[in-house]
Amino acid sequence: MHNVHEIAAEVIRKTGRDKPADAALREVLKQHRELAPFDATEIAKTVFIYYRWHVWLREERGVESKMWLALRLDERFRANESNVPLAELRAKAVPAWTAGSMEVNDDWLRSLQRQPKLWLRAKHGQAEALAGKLFAADVSPLLPDALVFDGEADLFKSPEFHAGEFEIQDIASQMVGLLCDPQPGETWWDTCAGEGGKTLHLSDLMQNKGLLWASDRAEWRLQKLKRRTGRAKVFNYRSVFWDGGAKLPTKTKFDGVLVDAPCSGVGTWQRNPQARWTTTVDDVRELSEIQRNLLANVAPGVKPGGKLIFSVCTLTRAETTEVMKAFNASQPDFDPLIFPEIKLNDRTVAGASSVAIWPQDLGGNGMFIAGWRRKKV
């Protein structure tokens, strides 16, 4: 029987730029199906702790020695965050290229070294009832359907999960759906739906009424979406392949279009720390161009008076404010959409058409969200 740390080291050895840590983790855990859920969770935590403290480990030799040092560093940090000086975090927690590409603030650096929280999204209006069933879950005071779970149970095996009573969805991702604010009976398009997390949220907010298009350029993601919608009892959607090009998959004009665009994922570096050391500034530039093209391509699909929402789980200027400014300059028939007041942990954003949510703002991923409304003819 292998122990937890031996298997964690096996995962780390399989990880590289061409194989992300989460993919290596899934591969190795499939080979060790005898593991209890608690042990599998500990392996995952150990792997991500290793990459969270990656630069501190360079003087150590051997994966096992590096892993044990990472665990000691993490324990010291959790005991008292000041045990790791800010100067060290500034020098080691993120790659050097970030300094010229985004704001690098001390609160963000500290947040990156913390264990990420596990967020759930309850069916609309059912968060308190769900918290009572799951026990180790607390409802967020900021988002009505968001719960943080700190138990050890395997949620995927819970009767509530199989009954479609909740989804695992980061709190910042839930904010995207709330700012879309789709209404029952409307027609919406989730253009980069992926496996459907935001599609399911939009449908829930629409009370399963109206029509929701979900597209992606990967058929396998759409197949996963199909399975998820079945479990969640979502019936008001239509899935379609779309490669992101100028030829849209339908001539429908939408009340709302969501572009949750491919991005560098800088906002997920707490949850996916290995990506800090594989993401490059060239990736950021290429993705920024893709984002601009996606917005330009979908703009004709928004009906007069309809909404266009842009979201990315990153905080680089090239993928956020610069994309927004480029759209403003090139699309005169769209006006900025003023969002309702947005309450975060230590601040409130009011009267804004865009918001940058840092990990420390909600205890989740970093996210940038911007909105426009197409002018009426």
Beta strands, then each sheet from edge to edge (+ up, - down):
strand 1: 118-122
strand 2: 137-139
strand 3: 146-149
strand 4: 166-168
strand 5: 187-190
strand 6: 211-216
strand 7: 237-241
strand 8: 254-260
strand 9: 302-312
strand 10: 334-336
strand 11: 342-343
strand 12: 348-349
strand 13: 354-357
strand 14: 367-374
sheet 1: 2+ 3- 1+ 4-
sheet 2: 7+ 6+ 5+ 8+ 9+ 14- 10+
sheet 3: 7+ 6+ 5+ 8+ 9+ 14- 13+
sheet 4: 11+ 12-
end
